Amino acid sequence: MKYKYLTLILFLLLGLAVKAQQLDTIAALSLKQAIDYAQNHQVAILNARIDEDIARNTVMQTIGMGLPQVSGNANFQDFIKLPTSLLPGEFFGQPGTQVPVQFGVKYQSSVGLELNQLLFDGSYLVGLQASRTFKELSNKNLTRTRIETTVAVTKAYFSVLVSNEQLKLLDANMERLRKTLSDTEALFKNGFVEKIDVDRLTVLKNNLETERENVIRLLALNVNLLKFQMGMTVNSQLTLTDSITSLQTDQTVLARDTSVYRNRIEYSLLETQKKLYEFDLKRYKSQFLPSLSAFGNTSQSFQSNNFSQLFDTNFPSTIIGLRLSVPIFSGGIKLNQVRNAKMVILKTQNNLMNLQNGINLEVDQAQTNYTNSLKSLDNQKRNMELAQEVLRVSKIKYEQGVGSSIEVTTAETSLKESQNNYINALYDLMINKVNVDKASGRITY
């Protein structure tokens, strides 16, 4: 029996371990799949959805203020010593004296219901109108968070792709350099070249190996950054299915459009915020109006000097009425609240104008950087092809004995530098394309 329990426990533990491993393992994701995954797992988006639910509940809370408010109450009192009052002695035939008298009974109890209903309140009516705008604001906040997450995931995804491309170029360089070094060592053994020629290539090989190790570590860091932006655990195994060639960017440059700011969620958010400030102004103005509410109360009281007979007899009481509150003088508080609300709206209008100019400037800057990146990538690609050709010719001349090893090492260094410049230009192009799409409001949800 003991072994059966141990076997069962082992199977359970293995099952949990396998399940945990499955949860932390994802085979492969394209860029679109990575973005979709982030939309459902990124903490910022999850919190924004919670804020959306909070806003929905706040709207219901505001509506509930205008619905009937019903409350119940009950109490019990035991007068250990009844209160004493002094009455004039004339009532008892003792003029000129005061006679102590106790009123009431030892035990008292009561139960009741109270109803309050708001009939008219300007602040409440404005609050109902503002509640819908408040909900709209939370929806737009969620949209902004989703856009920001998409941008962050896209940039992180591109960083991994560029690091992979850089690693491929380094591997190709390593393979070529190892062959060159092997050929040079063979020539050295036969006495056709000097040892310094071998040493130069060895230095290049050592530097290339160090650079490759650095790129591998940077690649792992970029993958973890992508996981973080997606809301994925760092322990997950992630591979990318898209390649740089499959994500060729659109190389068209947008025409200048001064109304592009209307596509941006930030501008829409500020417009909604301005609406809320305008409702605030209405609310402060409504405080000058009277408020009217109705109330009702019904109760039953019980009194007796004997606890066992306390609830034998009850004394009912019911009351209904209206309550009118008219503001007369508040020391200038409400007036200054109205003035401040107007100033806040004016500030928001100024911020809208400033944001409009800022977005137009951001679009111009993003398009300029993108255009420069296109030209730079084209130039660096030509440079890399030229450097490859120079290296090819230098190696041929060296093998035929009409060139020096210095020409080969210089050509190797120039090729590596041109490849690094190409990788940087490629990364800048992809990132600047994302910046153009974000600045122009192309990324929508």
BELNOR-V672192 format. One record per pair of residues at least 12 apart in sequence whose C-alpha atoms are under 6 Angstrom apart, sorted by sequence separation. I is the first residue (numbers start at 1). J is the second residue. D is the distance in whole Angstrom. If there is no record, write none. Layout:
# BELNOR-V672192
i;j;d
I;J;D
I;J;D
This chain:
# BELNOR-V672192
i;j;d
86;98;6
87;99;5
302;314;5
86;99;5
301;314;6
86;100;5
301;315;5
394;408;5
85;100;6
300;315;5
85;101;5
300;316;4
84;101;6
299;316;6
84;102;5
299;317;5
83;102;6
298;317;6
298;318;4
391;411;5
297;318;6
297;319;5
296;319;6
296;320;4
295;320;6
295;321;5
79;106;5
294;321;6
78;106;6
294;322;4
387;415;5
78;107;5
293;322;6
77;107;6
293;323;5
77;108;5
292;323;6
76;108;6
292;324;5
76;109;4
291;324;6
75;109;6
291;325;5
384;418;5
75;110;6
290;325;6
384;419;6
74;110;6
290;326;4
74;111;4
73;111;6
73;112;5
72;112;6
72;113;4
71;113;6
380;422;5
71;114;5
70;114;6
70;115;5
69;115;6
69;116;5
68;116;6
377;425;5
68;117;5
66;118;6
284;338;6
163;219;6
373;429;5
281;338;6
281;341;5
160;222;6
370;432;5
366;435;6
156;226;5
366;436;5
59;131;5
153;229;6
363;439;5
55;135;5
52;138;5
48;142;5
261;356;6
261;359;6
35;150;6
126;283;6
123;283;5
123;286;6
122;286;5
121;291;5
120;291;5
120;292;5
119;292;5
119;293;5
118;293;4
117;293;6
117;294;5
264;441;5
116;294;6
263;441;5
116;295;4
115;295;5
260;440;6
115;296;5
114;296;6
114;297;4
113;297;6
113;298;5
112;298;5
112;299;4
42;230;6
111;299;5
42;231;4
111;300;6
41;231;5
110;300;5
110;301;4
38;230;4
109;301;6
110;302;6
38;231;6
109;302;5
108;302;6
108;303;5
107;303;6
107;304;5
107;305;6
105;304;6
106;305;5
105;305;5
197;405;6
28;238;6
30;240;6
25;236;5
26;237;6
28;239;5
29;240;5
30;241;5
24;236;4
25;237;5
26;238;6
28;240;5
29;241;6
30;242;5
28;241;6
